[in-house]
Amino acid sequence: MGLEGDTWQEKSLAAGNLLQTKARKVQLQLGSHSAMEIESLILGAGQEVGKSCVVVSIGGKKIMFDCGMHMGYLDHRRYPDFSLISKSGDFDKALTCIIITHFHLDHVGALPYFTEVCGYRGPIYMTYPTKALAPMMLEDYRKVMVERRGEQEQFSSDHIVECMKKVTAVDLKQTVQVDNDLQIRAYYAGHVLGAAMFYAKVGDSAMVYTGDYNMTPDRHLGAAQIDRLRLDLLITESTYATTVRDSKYAREREFLKAVHKCVAGGGKVLIPTFALGRAQELCILLDDYWERMTRPVVINIDGGLTIQANMYYKMLISWTSQKVKDTYATRNAFDFKHVCSFDRSLINAPGPCVLFATPGMISGGFSLEVFKQWAPSEMNLVTLPGYCVAGTIGHKLMSGKPTKIDLDKDTQIDVRCQIHQLSFSPHTDAKGIMDLVKFLSPKHVILVHGEKPKMASLKGRIQSELGIPCYYPANNDAVHIPSTQYVKADATDTFIRSCLNPNFEFLKSSGESNSDLGFKDSNAVQLVQIRDERVAQGILILENRKKAKVVHQDELLPMLGVENHEVKSAYCCPVHISNLEQIKPNELSRSNLSLDPSSRKNALPLSKCSWLHLLFEKLSNELPGGDIQELKNHLQLESFHVSVCSNDNCPYKTLEVSDIKSDTGLYPDPCLHAYSEVLRFESRGGNFPINWLYVPIGRGVFKPSSAEFGPAWFGMKCKNLGSSSPRL
């Protein structure tokens, strides 16, 4: 319980007000067990980029986050292994819902196959822009792979249409109740139009799946935004796990300089991008730069897909950056002056040219056709503005400047053109990932969508710098983490009042005002700091079909109708104090009594309180860190009490006061009576066995070998491991 206030009086008042406001309601966090675990099954993007698909089991619900395909494979590795979700193939029963974060194919590419071929008929959630743009991306991919490359069709145009009929669109920060227990909420992720992070909550267990996101704004999209949430788990992308990008403006200048140099030399510039996202970002950049040039070259965009995408960007201005929104009234940022559609018959026409061609990464389609024609010329330039998945031609170009690339066993491409790589990727960098993890402060983090060595490095940073357990599982591996469960309980008035009791801690500090000047004041006053560390202790009672209740410990026995049994264990031991000088009468006060030698004249025997004070001073010197309290008839250290034995016939007394000789300087050995706090045992009929009971008594330890309680009697057998026998 955190309380505001500079003094303990203010904290006491704050505690009282808080407890009264709570109206006798208490929330308790219980430890989790296997049924309360959160399981994350990684079906894709485990230690790789591509084919994002994670199935999370939380609170008895099973959610599939993303259903992507791998752009670098054409075999069984293209899609996630859906058989791991359900061996019988009954996916409707196995999954509660599917959530798609954005329209990129590595996040949505397998969805029509999973719904129309594998047979999933359950609910699907995505944002409105994603629902509008995903069918365009899927249909364009299908055309490229089937109609142009002649591959076997994985899903048809009708499959895409039927798949989208199952989708429910959601707004940002709209809480959607999927069923009675599961609720989800979308947060702005930047990255591409309509991209969202998704929050999922079942009971007291909560998590966030980020999908792809960007923590810095660009020219057409804003930065990711999310509330500060209480999370058991954060699953985050880690594409740039070890990269910290330089200034956006420096990257833009370098890109414009490379394009301008190539065009000025009469060369052609190929910019392979996906139709949505980087195409709009770079078109805004180049259109603005072309406006300032004296003789600009026309910027060409291939096909109708990007032009159609630009139409959606104009319609969905609310999802764009603040700058685009602010200028929308006077000019739509997506009404380009120097951008037009490309005539494919002019692919080999002479003269300079700037062309945006899909798809990105040169994984096929028209961008591959153009690359075949332009790559053999040294005048031309291929600029790769973003991340390229392993297995694509773009990845081969980024890995080094090859002179030849084998497209297939019959086709080889000569590569003599210039290769320019710049990070205009919409993914966040390492700093952005760390900032998000630190902001959300989840109990556990899972990294996906990254390269294994870089993920390992980022995991080390998260664990060492933030102290949060982190995992980066491979594909088809599962991670199990504990979840949170809270129980709301009523609290009795007695328990509430006990919470108001202060729990003072006294700390001594020196008030040396001149310490900073290098010398000490011998008369410096010691100051006492007071802290109030309140701890509420009670007993939680859980009864069938009744609400949980927290009671004070003194209320438990009357509630249960149980007789109270109190046991006080104690033993005596002699303490030999010799060679002490006799003490003057005026030195018997507690404030002046000391172990230091004093005059032997007028000696008086020490009282019980004096013996205790001598022992208190001795123990205080020997145990400077111990919080020893000197009370009226005993000393107390936590639950351990020490007092002078009142039994005149105690066998441990070695001398009687009357036997002292005035010239010996010896005092009798006191018999100190040591005992623990009252040990309380309760029984409710029958015997109540206790195997071992540990009671710390000085250096000795009581270990009762057995203890039995009956309704009206008590018996106990003790074994002492110390130097003296116990007396009970």
Protein Blocks (a to p, Z undefined) as FASTA:
>chain_A
ZZedjbfklmmmmmmmmmmmnnopacddddddfklpccdddfbhphiaejiacdddeehi
acdehjaddfkbcbfmlpccfklmpmnlpaklmpmbdcdfblcfklmmmmmmmmmmnopa
bdcdddfklmmmmmmmmmmmmmmmmmmnopacfbdfklmmmmmmmpccddehiacdfblm
lccddddekjpghiacddddehjbccddebjadfbdcfkbccddddddddfbdcddfkbm
mbccddfklmmmmmmmmmmmmmmnopacdddddfbhjlmmmmmmmmmmmmmpmbdcdddd
ehjklmmmmmmmmmmmmlmcfklmmmmmmocfklcfkbccddfklmmggcddddddddeh
ilgcjllmmmmmmmmpmkbccddfbdcdehiaklmmmnoccfbdcfblmbccddfbdcdd
ddfbfbdcfklmmmmmmmnopabdcdehiafklmmmmmmmmmmmnopacddddehiacdd
dddddddddddfklmmmmmpccdddddddddfklmnopacfkbccddddddddddddddd
ddehiacddddfklmmmmnopacdddddddddddddehiacddfklmpmklgcfbdcdfe
hiacddfklmmmmmmmmmmmmmmmbccdddfkbccehjaccdddfbfklckbmbdfklpc
fklopacdddddddddddddddeehjdddfbdcddehjbccddfbdcddfkbccdddddf
bfbdcdZZ
